[in-house]
Amino acid sequence: VVLRDALSGTPVVTYEGHSDSTVDLAVTSAKGKPLLATASRDGSARVWALMGGPAVAVLRGHEHWVTSVDLSRGDGLRAVTGSRDFTARVWDWPEGRELIAVRHDSWVLSVQFSPDNTKVL
């Protein structure tokens, strides 16, 4: 994944760590620090400091591609992931801990926190 300047297209930061394609991303801020989350076909999601450096968290537990990711707004301390393993999972990403996993009848292709972070779609 490459963060680029919106006007010039010049690369600003490159994020390396996934071993397969990145298929989704989300951006938020936690305590004033911008964060990026990525979902990958390698079965993991990662959380990064938006302005660079290695991943600050690697979320593993899905048994297939992670198809979607979102970060809670405001505090940025929770992540939600969806996967082709038929689950959606909510994470306390700073601790690297899965909080809940919900099984569905099919692939989970999109996930998102509600605006007040109390629900996930």
Sequence and secondary structure as in RCSB ss.txt:
>XXXX:A:sequence
VVLRDALSGTPVVTYEGHSDSTVDLAVTSAKGKPLLATASRDGSARVWALMGGPAVAVLRGHEHWVTSVDLSRGD
GLRAVTGSRDFTARVWDWPEGRELIAVRHDSWVLSVQFSPDNTKVL
>XXXX:A:secstr
 EEE TTT  EEEE    SS EEEEEEEEETTEEEEEEEETTSEEEEEETTSSS SEEEE  SS EEEEEE SSS
  EEEEEETTSEEEEEETTTTEEEEEEE SS      B TTSS B 
